[in-house]
Amino acid sequence: MPEASGRTDAQVRADRLGIFLDELANLERQRVLVLTAEQRAGVESFAERTLQDLTHRYDVDVNASQRQLSLGMRIVSALGGLALCAAVFLFFYRFWGVIPTMGQVSILMATPLFGLAAMHFASRFERTLYFTGLIGLVVFASFVLNLVVLGQIFNRISSPNAFLAWGALALALGYTYGLRLLLAAGLISWLTFFAATIVSWSGAWWESFYSRPECMLAGGALIIGVSMCLHHHKHQNFPGIYRLVGLLAVFLSLLTLWFAGTGSFLPLEPKSVERLYQVVAFVTAAFTIWVGIRHNLSGTVNLGAAFFTIFLYAKFVDWWWDRMPKYAFFFVIGAIAIGLLLAFRKIRIALV
Amino acid sequence: MRRGGLLVAAAVIVFANGVVLMEVARNRAAGPVETIQLTERELPLDSRGKEDTGVEVHLNWRRFSLVEDDLSWLDQAKLEELGFDYTRALRDPRHPPLPRPAFVALEYDGPAWEQWLKSAQQDSVARGGTLQTGLISRLVPIDLAKTPEPLLQKYQGRGKYLIVRGVVQLSAWTFQAGGAPKPLRLQPNISELLPGSIHVPRPLSDVLGNLSIATPAAGPRYNLTLAYGRSFEPWIVAEPDGR
């Protein structure tokens, strides 16, 4: 059974080998390097053997068509998983009225447990884990349904603890099989639990946690911090998911506080809070871009740049929307976008 | 390695379900803390999707009032007891406090309902209309506290009072309906009673599930007895009694 990091490494090796063979052919065409027939046969035989071995052991993609098809399969797996989640919810609600309470409870508990068994079974017969990932999403949805409906059946008062349990299951499955979508689901669940618990500690009703974006902001920062402390040797693509979820939580919270200073814990005038967080938003976005460039994290750079642009445009709307004719406003925005492109181009050249 | 991860996942599922079921058992273990028989007026059917076969009712109370200062008993002292910083909320109205959980005492078909009815009828006559009282809930909030004990001690009439969990909001107002702008004041409001819906188990759901959602003008079609356990989570205990 291939481990997640093994498959990632194998794919990297197959990609490197493909690039090497392409470049070798190019060098031979340009007469920069000429191999003897024996040498070429040796290289080709080695490459073929290696790729066959990697394909056999890890099911790697060895050409562009396979890579595109794999991407398509990942998308289909995610969409299929989401569709099956909806099917599980709707199927249960369609029939639960005719099932006695004991039966309802048994079905609710057994469904995610059967799902786990199905995941284990599927993972033994596939190397790419598309079906395992799809079943994993269904298991997560079944467990969400399990606790939600159990609460409904016994008229329980809602609590944020359910998010703790959902997050624990999603993270356990995410780490066991290297599934990024479940990792993201787990982090979002724990982020919600964190924010709701802080709000309930303040004596307020936990469901109002979204009215205090600073809790989400702190949770997002914590997730980013955890991603920097944890070393993912086995799941090398997991830190990217941590950063994505954490940064999205931070930036969306800052965007909310940008417009709604009344939602802050700070004992300041709402306008002062908004101005403070506008400065924090710009500094955070610029710092994110800088860290992303420094550590060669393209996703982080892109996210930082996207939110820097959103913050910039939000500020322009604040300043100019009411004062300028609309055509002039959009002309200025377009001109600034061109200016930004030129600036980024200069930075890009400087980084070569 | 994978087997270990799966065992952890299975343990999470079993543990979470175990905790929920233990809390349900704990709520009902020593029998109900309070029981009350209510009609369809107070426990109307919840609307449900076409493909949803579950049946739920919700606790309907006199939420919107025609009577001015209907929640006048919910004064500064009570709000501060719940944890609201009343002075700060008044000083800084643009920074509204978050809603807070509370225990709410509801009176069923008592003096508070009669007073409300009288005022509502007067208002209705003044507007030239008639009030359809046969469909209105007679549960009226009369008190609240941070913990249930003082309310249980104070309101002991079996079947006349109901203590439930709820959520209280506090917002700032500078005007009121039908009147000129007034100085800034704080308006408390019971925004919801918990839980929002009450599940109707079988075989009761077989009977109620066949009824239409709209309450007929003729009056309520059923009575239900509601019990609350030590965690103040309710359950339905009696057969529906057709009317």
HADDOCK unambig.tbl for C-alpha pairs under 7 A between the chains (distance, minus, plus):
assign (segid A and resid 93 and name CA) (segid B and resid 52 and name CA) 4.97 0.50 0.50
assign (segid A and resid 93 and name CA) (segid B and resid 53 and name CA) 6.32 0.50 0.50
assign (segid A and resid 93 and name CA) (segid B and resid 54 and name CA) 6.88 0.50 0.50
assign (segid A and resid 94 and name CA) (segid B and resid 51 and name CA) 5.09 0.50 0.50
assign (segid A and resid 94 and name CA) (segid B and resid 52 and name CA) 4.85 0.50 0.50
assign (segid A and resid 94 and name CA) (segid B and resid 53 and name CA) 5.52 0.50 0.50
assign (segid A and resid 95 and name CA) (segid B and resid 53 and name CA) 6.00 0.50 0.50
assign (segid A and resid 96 and name CA) (segid B and resid 53 and name CA) 6.23 0.50 0.50
assign (segid A and resid 96 and name CA) (segid B and resid 54 and name CA) 6.08 0.50 0.50
assign (segid A and resid 97 and name CA) (segid B and resid 53 and name CA) 4.42 0.50 0.50
assign (segid A and resid 97 and name CA) (segid B and resid 54 and name CA) 4.19 0.50 0.50
assign (segid A and resid 97 and name CA) (segid B and resid 55 and name CA) 6.94 0.50 0.50
assign (segid A and resid 100 and name CA) (segid B and resid 202 and name CA) 6.11 0.50 0.50
assign (segid A and resid 101 and name CA) (segid B and resid 201 and name CA) 6.86 0.50 0.50
assign (segid A and resid 113 and name CA) (segid B and resid 10 and name CA) 6.36 0.50 0.50
assign (segid A and resid 116 and name CA) (segid B and resid 6 and name CA) 6.90 0.50 0.50
assign (segid A and resid 152 and name CA) (segid B and resid 199 and name CA) 6.33 0.50 0.50
assign (segid A and resid 153 and name CA) (segid B and resid 199 and name CA) 5.55 0.50 0.50
assign (segid A and resid 154 and name CA) (segid B and resid 24 and name CA) 6.83 0.50 0.50
assign (segid A and resid 155 and name CA) (segid B and resid 195 and name CA) 6.21 0.50 0.50
assign (segid A and resid 155 and name CA) (segid B and resid 198 and name CA) 5.69 0.50 0.50
assign (segid A and resid 155 and name CA) (segid B and resid 199 and name CA) 6.41 0.50 0.50
assign (segid A and resid 155 and name CA) (segid B and resid 233 and name CA) 6.04 0.50 0.50
assign (segid A and resid 155 and name CA) (segid B and resid 234 and name CA) 6.19 0.50 0.50
assign (segid A and resid 155 and name CA) (segid B and resid 235 and name CA) 6.93 0.50 0.50
assign (segid A and resid 156 and name CA) (segid B and resid 195 and name CA) 6.55 0.50 0.50
assign (segid A and resid 156 and name CA) (segid B and resid 233 and name CA) 5.84 0.50 0.50
assign (segid A and resid 157 and name CA) (segid B and resid 194 and name CA) 6.21 0.50 0.50
assign (segid A and resid 157 and name CA) (segid B and resid 195 and name CA) 5.33 0.50 0.50
assign (segid A and resid 157 and name CA) (segid B and resid 233 and name CA) 6.80 0.50 0.50
assign (segid A and resid 165 and name CA) (segid B and resid 12 and name CA) 6.65 0.50 0.50
assign (segid A and resid 165 and name CA) (segid B and resid 16 and name CA) 6.54 0.50 0.50
assign (segid A and resid 168 and name CA) (segid B and resid 12 and name CA) 6.98 0.50 0.50
assign (segid A and resid 169 and name CA) (segid B and resid 9 and name CA) 5.20 0.50 0.50
assign (segid A and resid 169 and name CA) (segid B and resid 12 and name CA) 6.20 0.50 0.50
assign (segid A and resid 172 and name CA) (segid B and resid 5 and name CA) 5.92 0.50 0.50
assign (segid A and resid 172 and name CA) (segid B and resid 8 and name CA) 6.69 0.50 0.50
assign (segid A and resid 172 and name CA) (segid B and resid 9 and name CA) 5.69 0.50 0.50
assign (segid A and resid 173 and name CA) (segid B and resid 5 and name CA) 6.77 0.50 0.50
assign (segid A and resid 173 and name CA) (segid B and resid 9 and name CA) 6.64 0.50 0.50
assign (segid A and resid 176 and name CA) (segid B and resid 2 and name CA) 5.45 0.50 0.50
assign (segid A and resid 176 and name CA) (segid B and resid 5 and name CA) 5.16 0.50 0.50
assign (segid A and resid 203 and name CA) (segid B and resid 100 and name CA) 6.47 0.50 0.50
assign (segid A and resid 204 and name CA) (segid B and resid 98 and name CA) 5.80 0.50 0.50
assign (segid A and resid 204 and name CA) (segid B and resid 99 and name CA) 5.70 0.50 0.50
assign (segid A and resid 204 and name CA) (segid B and resid 100 and name CA) 4.34 0.50 0.50
assign (segid A and resid 204 and name CA) (segid B and resid 101 and name CA) 6.61 0.50 0.50
assign (segid A and resid 205 and name CA) (segid B and resid 99 and name CA) 5.70 0.50 0.50
assign (segid A and resid 205 and name CA) (segid B and resid 100 and name CA) 4.77 0.50 0.50
assign (segid A and resid 205 and name CA) (segid B and resid 101 and name CA) 5.40 0.50 0.50
assign (segid A and resid 208 and name CA) (segid B and resid 98 and name CA) 6.80 0.50 0.50
assign (segid A and resid 262 and name CA) (segid B and resid 94 and name CA) 6.18 0.50 0.50
assign (segid A and resid 262 and name CA) (segid B and resid 95 and name CA) 4.94 0.50 0.50
